Amino acid sequence: MTPSDSGSEAEAAAEKPVPQPPSPSPDGRGGRDGAADAPRAEPSRAEPSRAETARVEADDQFAFLSRLAGGLAHEIKNPLSTMAINLALLQEDWERVAAQRSADVPLPPREQRTLKRVTTLQREVQRLETIVQDFLDFVRGAAVNRRPQNIGAIVQEVLDFVEPENDQAGVRQRTDIVFGLPLVLVDEAQIKQALLNLLINARQAMPTGGEILVRVRRVGNDAEVSITDTGIGMTPTQVERCFDVYWSNKKGGTGLGLSTTRRIVEEHGGSIHVITEQGRGTSFLVCLPLAVELTGDNRSEVQVDPTEPRTFDVEARERRLDGAGEDDERA
């Protein structure tokens, strides 16, 4: 190779462009023409939200409970039924002995204690049977038989059912029910069960008595049922966990009432929300889609003001409702 040849090659090498890594194109795929000219890292996926994570955990928990249901039915429920039958027979024997005695000769104290213990055992067996049945009903669910129903009439029937117990507990019922709403497509028995759970929960939140305000109205294309108590309210932890399966802060509670209610509502395409303030009360809002979508003049949506102090001052809220009714009459 001559010096001149070497110089020519050096000049050619200097003029030859040095390869550069592909720069990102405007579309973000790399390469000058948008093609992927080089391996690239997969785009990072967004972390699942807390709600999504909770829902996945709830689904896994539900699947696990479902697998346990069959075993529970055989291993627990059947022996409990046998115990209940034998305790009933034992109670009959002791009552027969007591009946054979004259009215002036009561049972000896020892026999009275025995009969009392039998009664206590019967009550506890019945409680355990209820817990097991509630558990089985929850994990198995039930066939949904949806039909167009008047949600206002359903709510009123459930209120009539719980009114005697509420009276005994010193709980007064107040209502604001719009009966002329469009129908909702629901399984009547299941929705009644969901509402019953909420009403029982409201009563239990007021151990010294109080008031329950039940309101049915239309909000957009949903029928909203709100159940408000004037009880002790809920802590943030209780609000976060109240729909969890088998979680309860009540003595003797099964922890299935609210979780069952949420499952029923969501199976009907609805939603359930909690509004609470400690020391003043709690509202549960159930929203169910209307069976028909109205258009034109008949579509009258109710706008909800998120700043409204919702549901805790029962008397103030009733005054607002009464005022709205008077305005309607004047119109």
N, C-alpha and C positions, 0 to 999 in steps of 0.2 A: 504494500500500500504506500502510495506516495504522499508526501506532506500535503500536496494540493487536494488529493482525494480525502485525506483526513479532515482538512478544513471544510470541504464541501459537506461532508457528513455531519460535522458539528453544527454548521449553519442550518442544515435541514432539520436536525434534532431540535435546535433552538426554536425554529419556526413551527414545529409540530406541537399542537396544543396538548397540554397535560390532561389526561382524563379526570373529570370531576364527578363526585357523587351526585346522583340526580337530586335536583332541588325540588321542594314541594311545589306542585302546581296549585293554581287557585282553587281547584276542587279538592285539594288535600290528599290526592292519591299518589303523589310522587311522579317524577318524570316530566319532561318538558311538554309532552303531548297529553298528559293526564294518565298515561299507562303506568302500571306498577313496575318500574324498572329494577327495583331492588326489594329484598325482603323487608317487611315492615312489621312492627309490633301490632298485635290485635288491639283495637280500641278498648279502653277500660270500660267495663260495665258499671253502671251506677249501682251503688249499694242499695239493697232493698230497704224500704222504709220500715219504720217501727211497726206500723199497722200491718204491712205485708208479712213481716216476720212473725208477728203475733197470730195472724190468720193461718200461716203455714203450721205453726206450733199447735194451734187449736185443731186443725185438720188431722195432724198426726195423733193428737190426744184422743180425738173422736174415734179414729180408726182403732186405736188400742182398746178403748172402752168397748167398742163393738165386738171385738174378739173375745172380751171377757164376759159378754152378756149371756151367751149360751151356758157357760160354766156356772155362772151365778144362779141362773134359774134352777139348775139341778142341785147344786151344792148347798145353797142357802135357802131358797124359797121353799122347796119341798120339805126339808126338816122343820122349818118354821111352821108350816101348815100342820104338820103332825103334832108339834108342841101345842099349837093353839087348840086343836081338837081335844087333846088329853087334858089340858087345863080347863076347858069348858066342862068336860065330864067330871073332873075333880071338884069344880065349883058346884055342879049339880048335886054331887054326893053330900057335900057339906051343907048345902041349903036344905037338902032333904032331912038331914039330921036335925037342923035347927027347926024345921017345920014340925017335926014330931014332938018337940018340947012344947010345954004349955007356955002361954004368953007371960006367965009369972016367973018362969024359969028360963032365963036367957042362957046363951052358950057360955061355957066357962071362958075365962080370959085367954087361955092357951088356944082354944079352938077358934076364938074370935081373931086372934093374931094370925092363925093359919089361914083362915078365909081371907083376911086382908092381904096376906102375902100372895095368895093365888090371884086375887084381883090385880095386884101390882104386876105380877108376871104376865098376866093377860094383856095389860096395857102396854108393857114393853115389847111383847111379841108383836102386837098389832103395829106398834111404831116401827119396828124393824121390817115388818112386811111392807109397810108403806114406803120405807126408804128403798127397799129392793125393787118394788114395783115402779117407783118413780125413776130409778136408775134404768130399768129395762125399757120403760116407755121412752126415755130420752135417747138411749143408744139405738134402739130399733126404729124409732119414729113410727109413723102411721101413714097409711095411704091418704093422700090429700084429695078430697072430693069437693072441688070448687064450684060454687054457683053464685050467680048475682044475688047479693044480700044487701039489706038496709043496715049499714053499720050503726046508725043511731039506735035502731031497735035492738040490735044485739047488745050494745053497751047498756041499755036500759034494763034488759033482762038480767044481765050479770049483776047490775047494781041492786035490783030487787032481791036477788039471791043472797047477797052479802049483807044487806041492810040489817037483818036481825042481829047478826054477830057484831056489826059495827055499833049498833045501839047499845048492846051489852058492854062493849069496850069503851063507851063514851065518845064515839067518833061520829060526827055529824057529816052527812053527805050533801054536797051542793053540786048542782049540774047546770051546764049550759050546752044543750044538745040541739044541733040543727038536724031535724029529721028529714028535711027535703033534699038532702044531698043525692047526687047520682050514686048508683049502686056500686059496690065493690065486689070483686070476684074472689071469694074466700071460702074456705071450709069452715062452716059455722061452729062446729064443735071445737076445732083447734083454736080458732080465734077467741072463743069464749074462755078456753083454758089459759091462753096467753093473758087475757085481760084479768081473769081471776087471780092469776099469780101476781100481777102488778097491784091489784087492790088489796090482796092479803099482805103483800110487802109494805104497802102504804100504812095499813092498820098497825102492823108490827113496829113500824117506825115511830108510833105515837103511843107508848105504853101507858101514859096517863091521860089519853084522850086527845081529841083535836078535831080537825076538819079535813075532809077530802073534797077537792074540787075536780070534777070530771067534765071535760069540755070536748065536744066533737064539732069540727068545722072543716071547711074546705081550704086547702092551701095549694094553689096551682092546680095540678092534675092529681093531687092526692087528697085522701081523707085523713085528717090528723086527729088522733085521740090523745089527749093529754090527761094524765092522772097526777094530781098534785096533793102532797100532804103538808101539814104544818108541823112535821116532826123535827128530829134532831139534825137532819142533814147528813151529808156524807163527806168523808175526808178524801183528799186526792187519791190516796191508795185504794180506798173503797170504790171510787168511781172507776179507776183503772181496772180493777179486778172483779167488779160485781157480776160480769157476764161470764167469768171463767167457770168451767165445769168443776163442780164439787168444792167451790170456795164459798164460805159463808162466815159472817161475823156474828151470827145469832146462835145462841145456845140451842143445840138440838136440831139446827138447820141442816138440810141435806145438801145445799149448795147447787141445786138443780133447777130451782124455780125460774130465776132470771135467765139462765143459759137456755132453758127450754123455751122460754118466751122469745128470746132472740132468734132461736132456730126456726120457730114457727113463723115469726114475722118475715124473716129473710126468705123462707121457702115460698112465701106469698109475694115475693118481689118488693117487699117493703123495707123499712129501716126503723131503728129504735135509737133514741138519744136520751141522755141524762142531763138535766140542769139542776144544780144543787147549791145550797148555801148553808154552811154549818150554823146550827141554832135557829134556822128559819124554815127549812123544809127542802123537799126534793120533788122534781117533776120528771116523769117519764113520758116521752113523746113518741107515739107510734104513728108512722106514716104508711098508708096503704094506697096503692095506685087505684084510681077509679076504673070501673069496668069499661066505660066508654069515654072516648076523648071528644069533648064538646068543642065546637067551633062557633065563630060568629058572636052574636050578642049573648048567647048563653054561656060563653066562656068567661066567667068572672073570677079572676084570680085574686086571692087575698095576699097582700104584701105583709110580710112579717118584719117588724122593726127589730133589728138585733140589739138595739140599745134599750128596748123595753124591759123594765124590771119584771121578769116573767114569773108569775105564778106564786110568789111567796107571800105577798100581802093579799090574803084571800078577799077581805072586805073591800080593799081598794080596787082589786081586779073586778069584783062584782059591780062596783059603782061604774067602772068603765064599760062593762058589758051592758048594764042597765041603760047607761047613757046612749050607747050605740043603738039599743033597741028603740029608745024614744025617738032618736033621729030617723030610724027607718019608718016609724009610725007617722012622723010628721011629713016625711017625704011622700 
